[in-house]
Amino acid sequence: MAARTETVEFDGEAGRIDCALDWPDGDVRGWALVLHPHPLHGGARGNKVVTTIARAANQRGLVAVRPDFRGVGQSAGSFDHARGETRDMIGLVEQFRARYPQAAAGAWALGGFSFGTAVAAHVYEAFAQRGSAPDALMLAGPAVARFALEGQEQPSRVPLDRTLLVHGEVDDVVPLAEVFDWLRADGVPVTVVPGAGHFFHGHLITLRGLMEAHIARLCG
């Protein structure tokens, strides 16, 4: 559990980005940006999968940053099919680094659930091109293949050495075969949770353990 949670605002292209920051109990060793599922289907930063990833980050000493995408909660704007959301999150990373330099100087983990995985993959790619990629990438129920950015010939790719992909065996929102099709060319493995659906009901403890172990391995 977070030692404390505060609400802060960052600036997005469409206006305010309302954001929760979960601070760990003890020394801050870095930070994690955790992105929520589809805004038009009830996705928000309080989603249980999102908060599960955030708790895993807190357990490893990372500040968990949980923004609401544009049009959700108190965040300004409207849904933009991962395009505007990606630009907003790139800007949020830069603002976080300027505002919280001590946390930003440590390890950086990037996570997402469902629609949030698409934005996370795009953000990862953007910073990898700048030579400042996150140390760890964690994607649950990945829907990256559904949200290619304008001008992309194919969905964003993810690195073999830094990525944890977790998917439910019986996910009926994003079929497992769709994930395999996206990853096949690069051979990135998928951790499949037996019996789990898209929202990991009854399997959140397993998900948290997988996420925490990945952060521990790559973020120290």
N, C-alpha and C positions, 0 to 999 in steps of 0.2 A: 504494500500500500504506500501511497505517496505520504511524505511527512506533511506536506501542505500543497494546496492547489490554489493558484491565483489566476485571475482573468486579465488578459492584456490585449491590446490592439496593435495590429500591424497595418500597413498601407498596401492595398492592392490596386490594380488598374481600375476596378469598379468602385473603389472606396474602401471602407473599413473591412479588415479581416479580424473577426472575433476569435480569440484563441485562449485555450486553457494551458497553463504550464504546471506540470506535476513535478515537484521538487523531491529528490530522494532524501532519505534519512541518512545523514552522514556526508562525507566529502563528495563534491560533484566531480565526476571523472569525464564528463562529456555530455552529449545531448542526443536525443532521438526525435526526429520528425515523424509523426504517425498520422496517416491520412485515412479518412473515413469512406464508407461506401456511397453508392449513387444518391445524390441529393434529391432526385425526383422520386425515389422509392423509400424515403424515410431515413436516408443516411445522414448521420451527424456524428460529432466528435464523442458523444456519450455512448456510441455503439459498444456492445460488450466485447466484440473481438478487438476493437480499437483500444479499449481500456485494458484488455488483457495484455496486449503488446506493450502498452505504456507501463503496466506494472512490471513486466519483465525488464524493461529498460531501467526503471527505478531501482529494481533489485540489484542491478549491476552498476549503480551509481550515476546513471544518466538522467538528466532533466528530460521529461517527456513533453513534447510540444504537440498539442492536439488542436489544430485550427478547424473552424467550420468553413467549408468552401463557400464561395459566393452564392448568395441567395438562401443560405441556411442559417437559422437562428438570427443573430444580430449582424451577420456579415452582409455587406452590400452586394448588389449585382444580381445576376441570374445565371442559371446553368449554361455552360459553354462547351459541353462535350469533351472535356479534358484540355481544351486549348487554352482558354483564359485561366483555368485553374492551374495549369502548369506554369504559366507566366507569373501568376500570383505567388506560387510556392517558391519559385526561383527568387523572386523579390523578398519573400519572407525570410529565406535563408540568409540573404545578404543583410537584411535588417537585424536578424537575430545575432549574427556575428558582430555587428557594430554595437548592439545594445548590451549583449551578454558576452563580452570577450573572454572571460575566464572559462565559462562553460564551453564556448565555441573553440577554445584552444585545445580541448580534449578530444576524445573520440567522437565520431559522428556516425550514428545509425539512422537509416531511412527505412520506414516501414509503411505498409498499407494493407487494406482489406478491400477486396472486390474492385469497384471503380477506383478506389484509392490506390490500388496497385498500378493502374495505368499511369496515373499522375506521378507516382513514385518512380516508375521506370523512366518516364520522360525527364524527370528532374535529375535522376542519376545520370542519364546520358548527357544532359546539358552540362553538368559539372565535371563529368569525365572528360569531355571535350576541352574543358578549361584546365585540366590537370589537377582538379581538387575534388575527386569523387568521394562519396561517403565510404567509411571503412567497412560497413556492413549494410546489406540490403535484405529486407525481410518482407515477403509477399505471401499473404494468406488468401486463398480463393482467388487466384489471379485472373483478371479479366483484361489483361494488357492487349490481347489481340483484337479486342472490340473497339479500341479507342486510339487508333493511329492519328498522329497529328497531321494537320494540313501540309501537303507536300511530301509526306513520308511514303515511300514505296512499300514499306513493311513496318510492322509494329516495332517499338523500341526493343532492343536486345538487352540481356542482363548478363553480368559476368559470372563465369563458372566458379571462380575462387571466392567470391564475396556474397553469393546469393543463397538464401534459404527460401525455398518455395514449398508451402504447405497447402495441401488440398484434401478435401473430404472425398472419401470413396464414393459416396452416393450423392454428391452435389448435383442438384437438379436445376440450378441457376446457371452455373458455368460448368458444363460437362467436362469430365477429366480428359476426354479425347481432344477437346479443343485446346487444352493446355499442352498436351503432348504435341499437337500439330504446331503450336507456336514455338516450342522449344527444340523440336527434333533436329533442326539444322545445326544447332550449337551444342547439343548433347547435355544441356543443363538438367540435372536430376530433380525429381519431384518427391517430396516426402508425403506419402498418402496415409491419412489417418483412417483406419478401418471403421466403417459404420458411420462416419461423420458426414453431415450434410453441409450446405453452404455456410451456415451460420455457426457451425461447430457446437450446436447444443449438446450438452453432456460431455464435451471433449475440450472445454476451455483450459482445464488444468494441463492436459497433454500439450495443447498449443502453447501455453505459457512456458512450459518446460523446454520445448524445442526452441522457442525464441530466445529464452534466457541463455541457453547453452550456446547458441549462435553468437549472441552478443559477447559472451564471455570469451569465446574463441578468437574473435576478431577485434574486439575493443578492449581486451585486457581485464 
